[in-house]
């Protein structure tokens, strides 16, 4: 079984919006991963607190760096996979109806789950694999929530998922609280840091023209996380889709970004950063 925890960050931002993060752990690695994350959190004296990007400060800085070290070590060992999805606001989907705009969250989440981990490339032996999807604080209620769940279960009907023998069984999508799930907490540090940097929050200044101490600490944490990402993808520009050489890389790489660009879009150059470059989106199959 694959366990996938997912969360979202800023729905909008100065330049980038709709941040989604996912962390995948195979069942055979689950106990080891959770034990090692729990051990480092306890070692840092944070077992009674929730690990969160919003709690980055001078007190947590070195403690969080040690937790980040363990997370990226686990990725380097192939025991954890992490994916990040976001869109640059300069690329606006064209021709959307009001109904489609209202369903932005479920539509983008569907694309994230369907494509970002490369699940259809994960099972060359063809033995059935179940996916357990654990979503933090789903912002949907009533009929909208049921419709979203129905769309996720619809992945079972796709020929690519059937051919790969990947299944999400009824009841294997659940809403969870990040306070009880360390994978969500450690992922929040990476997701929050990337969102922080891409939307230039590191440049924010108070009315006195100075940067807040906490903001300076956050930038240091971001740079530390970037250095760990660079060990996996040297020199990678975090604002673009991670380059791949073959489609199976979508599964095989431990860490990837996807800068989602709609097939049909209008471009607002006023929302672009100077000298920003983009790569093409992943090849969507269905």
Protein Blocks (a to p, Z undefined) as FASTA:
>chain_A
ZZdddddddfbdfkbgciacdddddfklmmmmmmmmmmmmmmnopmmpccdfklgcfklm
mmmmmmmmmmmmmmmnopaccddddddfklccehiafklmmmmmmmmmmmmmmmmnommm
mmmnopacddddddehiabehjllmmmmmmmmmmmmpmklmmnopacdehiaccddfklm
mklmmmmmmmmmmmmmmnommmpccfkopacfklmmmmmmmmmmmmmmmmmmghiafkbc
cddfbfklmmmpmbdcdddddfbdcddfklpcehiacddddddfZZ
